[in-house]
Amino acid sequence: MYPVQAPLSVTQNAPALAFMWFLSSFAGVWGIMSGGAVVQKELAKKLPASFIDSVPQGTAIMYALIPKAPYVPPATH
């Protein structure tokens, strides 16, 4: 935060910090979204079809799999 404020005048500090926090939040949302999509796609590729069919598809597969993790066949661990 301080490197952003140092070269600016006092009147420009608030808009610069607001823009910095906006970019940080925006990047966080995109990072979480893309990471979740990658995990979900990899789970769908690597888990057996019979196991995936037992999971409800209404929500993201990775969240639905958390309670079923102990029942995953040993070959997929």
Secondary structure, 3 states (H helix, E strand, C coil): CHHHHCCCCHHHHHHHHHHHHHHHHHHHHHHHHHHHHHHHHHHHHHCCHHHHHCCCCCCCHHHHHHHHHHHCCHHHC
